[in-house]
Amino acid sequence: GNSVTQMEGPVTLSEEAFLTINCTYTATGYPSLFWYVQYPGEGLQLLLKATKADDKGSNKGFEATYRKETTSFHLEKGSVQVSDSAVYFCALRVTGANSKLTFGKGITLSVRP
Amino acid sequence: DVKVTQSSRYLVKRTGEKVFLECVQDMDHENMFWYRQDPGLGLRLIYFSYDVKMKEKGDIPEGYSVSREKKERFSLILESASTNQTSMYLCASSITGGMNQPQHFGDGTRLSIL
């Protein structure tokens, strides 16, 4: 089946620190990959996506590269801000899945001033 | 911008009650979804619908049902609420066509069953 594994959290960083959040996947087929972010008190919103191997998704200073050889889609940001404090979810979708997403468990990021 | 609206942000109900959670989207999306979100478990798909009057079970449908009589509205029903259904419920919608179409989420309903 399809599954997404995220690193264990929570993660606490100081402002301007470098961020990496690991995400690996297994999929029956060729998936599209997504990172969603959930700010406090809100629903999820799409942060970035990649639809084929070696694609790099980017948004708001965050980046993630679709690595087929390592089945990974790690999220990175060079300098985090307090406003980046949120829960981050990695997700995938495969062909023929009626637009269903498979989510990881999410990881909470807290950024200290 | 796509707007997905969930009828309540917070809801408190009693064990055994029939509970309705409503979700409306304004972008004519074909697909709609109901998830529950629990700490340490992430998002789990309860039911989804890819057309009016169509529904499919997700990963955890037990104890729930859904209704989609109109394209813009997708209702989640707890037939007889139990305490283990206390959770955050998230509705989402998406357009059909291509694997890179994102899902758009509402702000969630935090449901407590006493």
Interface residues (C-beta under 8 A of the other chain):
Chain A: P31 S32 F34 Y36 G41 E42 G43 L44 Q45 L46 K49 T51 F89 R93 V94 T95 N98 S99 K100 L101 F103 G104 K105 G106
Chain B: V4 N31 F33 G40 L41 G42 L43 L45 F48 Y50 E56 G58 L90 A92 S94 T96 M99 N100 Q101 P102 Q103 H104 F105 G106 D107 G108
